[in-house]
Amino acid sequence: MTVAVSYAFTTGALLCLHSVRSEPSALIEQTVYLSASALAGIGRFMVLRIVVFAERTTAGETARGRASMAMAA
């Protein structure tokens, strides 16, 4: 899913470039593509960091955590 969004983002960036400049140089094209790719990569990292590596707590761990906090107080 994140790969498809990244692909759409980079493609959209190049389409926007071509709508603004009809004949961009190869250097400008590469700059836009690499910048969009870097931003998409950062976005993918953030999404995967939040979704995949999020700290998971179950109801038992939460209740146990509260009980130990009460005992500590």
Steps between C-alpha positions, in 0.01 A plus 500: 500500500772748592689410182197589288458834679871574455477414130197726459679782687812487282295465183285795604809709566633432152160567342485833683848584379404425141184711532707796623794454261438336168867407443682469834867412491615159617659660806174665609306182429740294712494759778120497515488119483763447769345762728155345464648155554676616816181656637306185415764290674477712814122469486522122462740481793264702720196291405682171555648628826153589629315193368749215519724597786237661722510392861224250550331474838236248594232542762692279744820703466312825551325374814826358635675830429237692694514261793878529524470878486251490788734279704791731431305798627 
